[in-house]
Amino acid sequence: MIVQQRIIDKLNTALSPEYLQVENESHNHNVPAGSESHFKVTLVAPAFEGKRLIQRHRLVNQTLADELANDIHALALHTYTAAEWQSKFGQVPESPKCMGGEKR
């Protein structure tokens, strides 16, 4: 999970996403077991506001330039603004507030 974690780390640092999911889809392809070469990224980020789809993809590709040049064979990108995400999928629910656990 080295490549997958690098993708997560770089996207978190560069784009401060509101939502990020990175899926290793390599097992769906004709590659050796344990490969990290095919990924799907779903990303909701403020940086996408006012940007066309190609501009969003370029931003992600620039962020992952080293991985695309050396490790990633295929990268599926699903990039959204917060408003687009909410209108298509609803909002990711927040976890409930902590009630104090054992301190009660």
C-alpha positions as CSV (number, residue, x, y, z in Angstrom):
1,M,0.0,0.0,0.0
2,I,3.0,2.3,-0.5
3,V,1.8,4.0,-3.7
4,Q,-1.8,4.3,-2.5
5,Q,-0.7,6.0,0.7
6,R,1.6,8.4,-1.3
7,I,-1.4,9.3,-3.4
8,I,-3.5,10.0,-0.3
9,D,-0.8,12.0,1.4
10,K,0.0,14.2,-1.7
11,L,-3.7,14.9,-2.5
12,N,-4.4,15.8,1.2
13,T,-1.4,18.1,1.3
14,A,-1.9,19.8,-2.1
15,L,-5.7,20.1,-2.2
16,S,-7.0,19.9,1.4
17,P,-10.0,17.8,0.3
18,E,-13.4,17.8,2.0
19,Y,-13.7,14.2,0.9
20,L,-11.1,11.8,-0.5
21,Q,-11.3,8.1,-1.4
22,V,-8.4,6.3,-3.2
23,E,-9.2,2.8,-4.3
24,N,-6.6,0.4,-5.6
25,E,-8.4,-1.3,-8.6
26,S,-5.3,-3.3,-9.7
27,H,-6.9,-6.6,-8.8
28,N,-9.4,-6.0,-11.6
29,H,-6.6,-6.1,-14.2
30,N,-4.1,-8.6,-15.5
31,V,-1.3,-7.7,-13.1
32,P,0.5,-9.6,-10.3
33,A,-1.2,-10.0,-6.9
34,G,-0.5,-7.1,-4.7
35,S,0.1,-4.6,-7.5
36,E,-0.5,-0.9,-7.1
37,S,-0.9,0.3,-10.7
38,H,-4.6,1.0,-11.3
39,F,-6.4,3.5,-9.0
40,K,-9.7,5.3,-8.8
41,V,-9.7,8.7,-7.0
42,T,-12.9,10.4,-5.8
43,L,-12.1,13.9,-4.6
44,V,-14.2,16.8,-3.3
45,A,-12.0,19.9,-2.9
46,P,-12.4,23.7,-2.6
47,A,-9.6,24.1,-5.2
48,F,-12.1,22.8,-7.9
49,E,-14.5,25.8,-7.5
50,G,-14.8,27.6,-10.8
51,K,-12.6,25.1,-12.6
52,R,-13.6,23.0,-15.6
53,L,-13.2,19.2,-15.5
54,I,-10.0,19.3,-17.5
55,Q,-8.5,21.9,-15.2
56,R,-9.4,19.7,-12.1
57,H,-7.8,16.7,-13.7
58,R,-4.6,18.6,-14.6
59,L,-4.4,19.8,-11.0
60,V,-4.5,16.2,-9.7
61,N,-2.1,15.0,-12.5
62,Q,0.4,17.7,-11.5
63,T,0.2,16.7,-7.9
64,L,0.8,13.1,-8.8
65,A,3.3,13.7,-11.6
66,D,6.0,11.4,-10.1
67,E,3.6,8.6,-9.4
68,L,2.1,8.8,-12.9
69,A,5.6,8.8,-14.5
70,N,6.8,5.8,-12.4
71,D,4.1,3.8,-10.7
72,I,0.6,4.4,-11.9
73,H,-0.6,2.7,-15.2
74,A,-4.2,3.9,-15.0
75,L,-5.9,6.6,-12.9
76,A,-9.7,7.2,-12.9
77,L,-10.6,10.6,-11.6
78,H,-13.9,11.7,-10.2
79,T,-13.5,15.4,-9.1
80,Y,-16.3,17.5,-7.6
81,T,-16.9,20.8,-5.9
82,A,-18.8,20.5,-2.6
83,A,-22.0,21.7,-4.2
84,E,-21.7,19.1,-7.0
85,W,-21.0,16.4,-4.6
86,Q,-24.0,17.3,-2.4
87,S,-26.4,17.6,-5.3
88,K,-25.3,14.2,-6.8
89,F,-24.7,12.1,-3.7
90,G,-25.8,14.0,-0.7
91,Q,-23.4,15.0,2.1
92,V,-21.2,12.5,3.9
93,P,-22.7,12.3,7.4
94,E,-20.6,13.6,10.3
95,S,-19.8,11.3,13.1
96,P,-21.8,11.9,16.3
97,K,-20.1,14.1,19.0
98,C,-18.4,12.2,21.8
99,M,-20.5,11.8,24.9
100,G,-17.5,11.3,27.2
101,G,-17.2,7.5,27.0
102,E,-16.0,6.1,30.3
103,K,-16.0,9.6,32.0
104,R,-19.8,9.5,32.3
